[in-house]
Amino acid sequence: MTEKVIVITTDNEISIRDLEVKNDSMLEALQQIVGGYIETVRPIRLRGDLLMIVNEEGLLQNLPVNEVGSYLYGIDLHGNPIVGNIAIVDRGYRNGEPDLVGLSPMLAEEILRKFMYTFPILKGATQDDQKPQ
């Protein structure tokens, strides 16, 4: 089974990715995207139940700043940047328990279009970059 997430890289590439759900979890696929342990962040500029997944040790690893992720998180208000690649996921339920879940295809497309319009620095990733993880 796969679920959709939005990925924004530090190179300002945005894509919709199909992540493989293994053992009822997207953990492994999300760790691959961010390059390590994940941390869930509630950005002030994302609506509803949307969350950002970031590298928990990104600052310690001196990962590059993610400009879009930092803006979504509110760097201009508190000064704390987001570094490394990010994934945007939804809050939901898996097996009756609260969990991170993928985006509906319609929501993923809506976010992609909105972000491409709102953030002119973003460029769409190539088709090869959108293969399932």
Summary of the structure (lengths in Angstrom):
residues: 133
radius of gyration: 13.8
end to end distance: 11.6
largest distance: 39.3
contacts: 415
relative contact order: 0.26
helix: 28%
strand: 34%
